[in-house]
Amino acid sequence: MAKYLGQVLAVEADVRRNTTRKLSDAYYPLQKPAMLEGLTGEYEPNTDPGEELPAEEQRVQATVEEMITTTRDALAELFDITAARDYTNGHGEAHADVEVDGRVLIAQAPIPYLLWLDKRLDDLQSFAQSMPTLSPSTLWEVAEDRGVYKSLPVKTARTVQQHKVITVAPATEHHQAQAQIVAENVSVGTWTRIKYSGAVPVARKEQILRRIATLRAAAHAARAKANRVQADEPEVGAEVLAYLFD
């Protein structure tokens, strides 16, 4: 970490650029929902021998939990470098603790940092609101530590259209039998498919949104407290103007 304010300001610009790039890359799958979806499928014909079909496989390319991890890592550095700037600039200014349920998350935060924090919470709220969630109509279980969930196997029949001849009117001593060709769907095998998802449970998304709201309220309370600090009232105007004009 830089030791002087000038060094902090120089480093801050790089940190901001790197953070923006990392978050842009991390959130890209939100624009491409298919990247968060996966599937495996195995086919079994009804008869032996029967037609063999290749297995289906689509891997989950990204998960919301991976996005959360990247967000945490990227913003931690930005939070710290911004704190270094605002705490240094705000030395001796009005400040207050940001406290949640008796736990001090940010000690003695100056007002400029609290204002900056409020804007970052807006960004985090937008991210949390955009998080895809697992479909409640499907039973899910954890498949991979990186935040991949899988459904229970679902079996579906594979049908093909086959044609057969049916007798419309039987033959008589005066007429030949009348027949026609009809098409029917016949089950020839079974697909067993498992869906995969990189989305998060609804409860996980709601928890994050609640915590953002709670932290925002705590930051607002800290700012209100800091604004109640007794103001200094130095009288410098007369001396400066006297120098200029007397």
N, C-alpha and C positions, 0 to 999 in steps of 0.2 A: 504494500500500500504506500502511496506517495506520502511524504512527510510534510510538505508545504502546500498551501492553498493553490499556488500556481501549478504545481505538479498534479494536484487533484483535478483541476480544471482541464489540464491537457489530457489526462487519462479518461476523464468523463466522456469526452467526445467519442473516443474509440469504443468505450463500453456501450454507449448508446447505439452506435452503428452496429456493433456485433450483436447486441440484444435484439434489435429490429430484424436483422437477418435471420438469427436463430428462430425467432418466433414465427417469422413468415414461412420458413421452411417447415416448422413443426405443424403449423395450422393448415398447410396446403391440403392434406387429406379431407378437411372439412368441406372443400369445394369438390372433392371427388369421392362421394360416399362409397363407391365400389371398392376403394382401397381398404375399407374397414370391414369388408364382408369376405367370407370364405365358405368353401363347400367341399365335402368329400362324398363320393357315391360309388357303390359296388352293385354290379348287376348279376343276377342269377337267373338263367333260363328255366322255364318250367319243365323242359324235356332234356334228356341226356341221350345223345348229343343235342345241343341247341345252339342258337346263334350266340356267339360271345361278343360282348361289347367292352371297350376299354373303360377302366375306372375313371371317374371324374375327380379332379382335384383343383381347388383354387385357394391359395393361401391368403391369410389376412396380412396385408402389407403394412398396416399402421393401426395403432390403438390409441384411444383417448388417454389411457394411463401413461403411455409414452409421451404424449403431448403435455400432460401435467408435469411429468418429470423434467422435460426440457424447459417448460415455463418456470418451474421452481429454480432450476440451476441458472437460467439466464437472468431472471429478475433478482435473484439474491445478490449478484454482483452489482446490478444497477441500483438496487435499494441501498447498498453499502456506500457506493461512490457518491450517490446523491446526498446521503446522510453526511458524509465527510464534508461535502461542499456547504450544505445548509447549516450544519452544526458549527462549522468554523465561521461562516458569515454571520450566523445568528448568536455568536458568543455574547452572553449578557442580555439577550433579548428575551421576550416572553416565551415561556415554554411550559409543557405539562406532559405527564405520563399518559401513554395510550394503554389502557388497562381493560382486560376482558375477564370477567369472572374471578377477580382477585389476582390475575396473572398480568404482570407488566410486560407487554410485548415490545414497546418502544419507550425507553426511559428518557425523560426530559427532552421531548421532541420540540424543536422550535416551530413557530407558526409557518414559515415557508415550507418546511418539510411536511407538515400536516396538510397543507394545501396541495403539494405535489402528490402525497399519498392518496388523497381523495380522487385525483384524476387517474391514478394507476388502478384504483379499485373500480372505476368505471370500465377500464379496459378488461380487467379480470372478470367483471360481471358479464360483459359481452361474450367473452370466451366461454364462461360457464353456461350461459344461456344457449350457446350454439352446440354444446356437447350432444352428440347422438346418444340415445338411450336404447337399451335392449327392449325388444317388443314384449309387452306383458302377456301376449297370447302364447308365448313359447316358454317352456321350462328350460332354464339355462344352468350350467355348472361351469366352474373355472376349468379351462383347458391348459393355459400356459401362464407362467408368472408375469409375463409382460402385459397382461390385461386382456387375454383372448378368452372368450366364453364359447361353449359349444352347446348345441341342443341335444335332446334325446334322438336316437335314430328314428327316422320316419320311412315306412315302407309304402311304395306306390307301385301299382301294376303298370307294366308296359304293354300296350295293345297295338296290334297291327290290323289293317283292314284286309279281310279275305273275302273272296267271292265264292258263292255256291249256287247250285241250281235247285230251285224248288218247283214242285208241280202245282200249277194253278188249277188245272182241270184234268182229271184222270181220263184215260183213253176209253172210248166206247166203240161199239161195233160200227158206228158211223163216222167218228172223229178220232184223230190222233190226240194223244195227250198233249196238253199245253203246259209249257214250263217257262220260267224266266230266271234270269241271273240276278241275285241280290247281294249286296255287300253287308258285311257285319264286322264289328270290332271284336277281335279275339285276344285274350290275354296270353302273352307268350313268355312273360318273365316278370321279375320283380326288382325294382331299384330300391336300395337301402341308402338313404342320404342323411348326412349330418351337417347342419348349418353351423358356421362359426362367425363370431362377431368381435370387433374391437371396440364396440360401444360400451357404455357403463350402465349399471343398474340405475333406475330412476332415483332410488334412495341416495345413491352416491352423488348425483348431480344436485339434488335438493339440499344435501348436507353442505356442499361447497357454497351454494347460493346463500344459505342461511348464515354461514360463517362470514362471507363477504359483507352481508348486511350488518352483522354484529360488529365486525371490525370498523365498518364505516360509521356506525353509531358511536363507537368508542372514540374514533378519531374526531368526530364532531364535538363530542363532550370534552375532549382534551383541548380542542381549539377554543371552545367557549371558556374553559377554565384559564387558558393562557391569556385570553383577551381581557380577563378581569385583573390581571397584574397591574399594580399601581404604575402609572406612566411617569417617566422622568420628564421634567419640564425645564430643560436648560435654556437660559436667556442669552442667546448668542447674536441675535439680529442687530441690536443696537451697536455692539462693538464692531461687527463686520461693516455695517453701513457707515459708521463713523469714520472708519479707516478709508472707505471708498470716497466719501463726499466731504469730510471736514477739511 
